[in-house]
Amino acid sequence: MKVSIAERDKKTIWHPYTPQKYAPVTIPIVKGEGVYLIDEEGKRYIDAISSWWVTIHGHGHPYIAEKIYQQARALEQVIFTNFTHLPAVTLAERLLNILPGPFAKVFYSDNGSTATEVALKMAIQYWWNKKDAKRARIIALRNSYHGDTFGAMSVSERGVFTLAFQDKLFDVLFADTPTAENPDIHFPNLDERQTDALLDETACVIYEPLIQGSGGMKMYEAGALDRFLERCKRRQVICIADEVMTGFGRTGKLFASSYCKTKPDIICLSKGLTGGAMAMGVTACAEAIHAAFVDDDKLKSLFHGHSFTANPIACAAALASLDLTEQPEFAAGISNIVDKHRSFCKQLQPYQDKKIIKNLRQTGTIMAFEVNQAQDAYISDIRDLFTNRSIEKGVYIRPLGNTVYLMPPYCISDDELDKAYGVITDILNEI
Ligand SMILES: Cc1ncc(COP(=O)(O)O)c(C=O)c1O
């Protein structure tokens, strides 16, 4: 008897973020096409969350695929110490041209977590290289998420993701996420002067601009963040923007930091960087940061690198993705989603009025709300309910606990968006 792929999978594979006792039966996907994932029986699913927020131009994009193929035939991998290659150099040049701020150097890695790890190491070692032992503190925001490696976990909100490791994580001071009512930086029981003194002992602050993704698609305002960042900058705190999720159009602009006057000193990118076609991370920094590593003393080097640093195929995919961001369809796709989401939020208002949902919100191409009847938690059963029902209906939605959100690829059509919206309202009507 032929054993199915799903059964073979169950025997051999440990899936991410999946309780092993309750692991769902996985669906073997054989093809990706535009906004669709297609399974082995030909059933099509609208990928309404862009496969963990990475796919921006759609799956199986022929232009990206062709560039990957060409690069794979020419040079698939090379150690990135004594060697370089044109795709890496061109990509760095093009990124430095479009990044939101005066960035000077690009450091390549593999994914979002490594991009934030590198940023933290750059910031911490910057002060070490300058022999300023006082600058020891790291500030992060409440509700933040910066990845699953130990440094990234340390600067993320302590919660279910980090529970088992809490006594192994380094100390971080969590500041309230700035809001319109409460902009600037606040710590309980500290007055202005004490806050400044504390900032004077701080190496860096790391933040997800405008939207805290895994923390529950929490949205906050650029004006409030600006006040916060200005204050940090005045006290020479290195500002690290984690744009792993928000980068490449998610908030409406190419980068969320473009909504703020105060620019970061370091920026982290991944996910949409390659259009979602290849794993890659980028950490870009301002010249002032890099300059602290230019020294006769070899101990002042950043001793960090990964086997696949600046992998040529990933660089080629990122270059192809950047080409696509320059096409009119890119901006048009984003603004269409922004408008359609806005109307859908209006359509959902009665559900909020009846308290079936709460905190209905939208920033750019991301809209979200909480299902009211459930507990506010990542392990809420609403996640499974929504996911299972939406999959049956041919749309893939995977709430963060009871936070339901949409973050589709920009190539999604009006009909496909309407289908996703319809599935959401159908499920809300059922519960
Ligand atoms: C803001 C942010 N930073 C970092 C990461 C970690 O990225 P990765 O999953 O590629 O390690 C994520 C992933 O969701 C993210 O949303």
The ligand as a MOL file (V3000), in Angstrom:
LIG
                    3D

  0  0  0     0  0            999 V3000
M  V30 BEGIN CTAB
M  V30 COUNTS 16 16 0 0 0
M  V30 BEGIN ATOM
M  V30 1 C 9.9670 41.4500 13.3820 0
M  V30 2 C 10.5990 40.0990 13.2440 0
M  V30 3 N 11.9030 39.9560 13.5250 0
M  V30 4 C 12.5340 38.7790 13.4060 0
M  V30 5 C 11.8410 37.6640 12.9900 0
M  V30 6 C 12.5580 36.3400 12.8840 0
M  V30 7 O 12.6760 35.9960 11.5460 0
M  V30 8 P 12.9820 34.4750 11.1530 0
M  V30 9 O 11.7240 33.7160 11.4180 0
M  V30 10 O 13.3010 34.5420 9.6970 0
M  V30 11 O 14.1190 34.0220 11.9700 0
M  V30 12 C 10.4950 37.7550 12.6830 0
M  V30 13 C 9.7330 36.5710 12.2680 0
M  V30 14 O 8.5430 36.5280 12.2260 0
M  V30 15 C 9.8480 39.0040 12.8110 0
M  V30 16 O 8.5490 39.1670 12.5620 0
M  V30 END ATOM
M  V30 BEGIN BOND
M  V30 1 1 1 2
M  V30 2 1 2 3
M  V30 3 2 2 15
M  V30 4 2 3 4
M  V30 5 1 4 5
M  V30 6 1 5 6
M  V30 7 2 5 12
M  V30 8 1 6 7
M  V30 9 1 7 8
M  V30 10 2 8 9
M  V30 11 1 8 10
M  V30 12 1 8 11
M  V30 13 1 12 13
M  V30 14 1 12 15
M  V30 15 2 13 14
M  V30 16 1 15 16
M  V30 END BOND
M  V30 END CTAB
M  END
